[in-house]
Amino acid sequence: MYQSKLVEVLQLLNKKEWNLLQNFVFSPTHNQHEGVKLLFKYLNAHFDNWNNETLQEEKVYQAIFTNQPFRKSKLRHIASYL
């Protein structure tokens, strides 16, 4: 996930833009997907330390969907909403 287009774009955001995106993600009007909120929370927790280790797809998936087998397609589907 570290080398994904999503991360490339998100790394370009400054703190103000990141906060605006956060408001959008957590707005019940614009987003009703709990998985997207959980993905954003994970990314936000690692905002200052994005690297290949913290953004491994399996690690991100387990943080969002605990105790579920890894499904890359499900993670990509959730990420597509961002």
C-alpha positions as a printed Julia matrix, in Angstrom:
82×3 Matrix{Float64}:
   0.0     0.0    0.0
   2.99    2.26   0.6
   3.6     2.66  -3.13
  -0.07    3.0   -4.06
  -1.53    5.98  -5.87
  -3.67    6.7   -2.81
  -0.64    7.11  -0.55
   1.16    9.15  -3.22
  -1.73   11.61  -3.33
  -2.28   11.69   0.44
   1.41   12.48   1.02
   0.94   15.67  -0.98
  -1.64   17.04   1.46
  -0.59   19.6    4.01
  -2.02   19.54   7.56
  -4.93   21.86   6.71
  -5.92   19.76   3.68
  -5.57   16.59   5.75
  -7.98   18.04   8.34
 -10.47   18.93   5.62
 -10.27   15.37   4.3
 -10.82   14.09   7.82
 -13.95   16.2    8.13
 -15.19   14.77   4.84
 -14.45   11.15   5.8
 -16.24   11.44   9.13
 -19.21   13.38   7.73
 -22.33   11.18   7.78
 -23.56   13.07   4.74
 -20.58   12.2    2.55
 -19.41    8.85   3.91
 -21.33    6.01   5.5
 -18.65    3.32   5.14
 -17.23    2.29   8.5
 -14.25    0.64   6.8
 -13.24    3.95   5.23
 -13.32    5.61   8.63
 -11.17    2.86  10.11
  -8.69    3.1    7.23
  -8.46    6.85   7.69
  -7.94    6.45  11.45
  -5.07    4.05  10.76
  -3.5     6.38   8.2
  -3.97    9.34  10.52
  -2.27    7.52  13.4
   0.77    6.99  11.15
   0.57   10.32   9.31
   4.04   11.48  10.36
   5.65    8.06   9.9
   4.44    6.56   6.63
   6.88    3.94   5.47
   6.9     0.53   3.85
   6.57   -1.21   7.22
   3.64    0.77   8.66
   1.73    0.66   5.37
   2.08   -3.03   4.54
  -1.25   -4.12   3.1
  -1.59   -7.06   5.49
  -0.84   -4.86   8.5
  -3.33   -2.19   7.43
  -5.97   -4.84   6.73
  -5.55   -6.43  10.16
  -5.87   -3.02  11.82
  -9.17   -2.44  10.03
 -10.62   -5.96   9.9
  -9.26   -7.7   12.97
  -9.38  -11.5   13.02
 -10.38  -11.77   9.35
  -8.26  -13.42   6.68
  -6.45  -10.97   4.43
  -8.3   -10.07   1.23
  -6.47   -7.59  -0.95
  -9.59   -6.88  -3.01
 -11.51   -5.82   0.11
  -8.74   -3.44   1.18
  -8.56   -1.92  -2.29
 -12.33   -1.52  -2.35
 -12.27    0.39   0.94
  -9.3     2.49  -0.17
 -11.12    3.43  -3.38
 -13.6     5.48  -1.36
 -10.82    7.77  -0.19
